[in-house]
Amino acid sequence: MREVAALAQVSIKTVSRVVNGESGVSPRLARQVTAAAERLNYRHNLTASSLRRSDGRSATIGVVLEDVANPFSSALHRAIEDVAVTRGVLVLAGSSDENGERERLLVSAFASRRVDGLIILPSSQDHSYLLAERKAGTAIV
């Protein structure tokens, strides 16, 4: 961001506002920042910005399906993604292969990435491992 700000001759806060789609930046300055970002091949670091967000949201959800190649799972994944993209949310998905241990591993991997929610097509009867995520405030379907 520093390099983009220097090239665009604006403050880092102005670059942040443009990158995050916030208001308060004139169209002319937004064009300057966008041009500088493109020239420098700047990529917004969503992980870093989620650390600074006061709401703690990551704008991601984790989806655990039986098999993403299965037509039903694939159609479900697509429907979830279609809704999520309209809300600026990224969908991370994995296949449990109808294996309870694999399901737990996927949920753990998504939780460690601080997803805002989980959608799980369950493979096992025991979902007690989800209690910690529920206590942490993770939405679960």
C-alpha positions, 0 to 999 in steps of 0.5 A: 500500500505504501508504494501505491500511495507514493506513486499515486501521491496520496495517503495510505488511508486514501489507498485503503479507502479505494481498495476497500470500496469505502466512500469519501474519495473523489473519483479523480483520486480513486482513478489515480490510486487504481492506476497506481495499483495496476501499474505496481500489480498490487494485490489486496491482502484480504487476510491482513485486512480481516485482522484489522476489521473491528467486526472480525469477519473474514467474508468467507464460508466453509462448505463441507460436501460429500463429494464436490464431483457428485452432481447433487453436491456440485449443484448445491455448491453452485447455489451457495456460491451464487448467493455468497458472491452477491454478498461479497463472500468467498466460498471454500469447499471440500469433500468429506468422502462420507468419512467422519474424520475427513469431515472433522479435518475439513471443518478444522481447516476452515475454522483455522482460517476463521471462516464466518460460517460453515455449511456441512452435509454431515457424514457422521452422527457425532457432531460434538466437535462443532461445539467449540465453533458454536461457542466461538460464534461461527454460524453453522448449517 
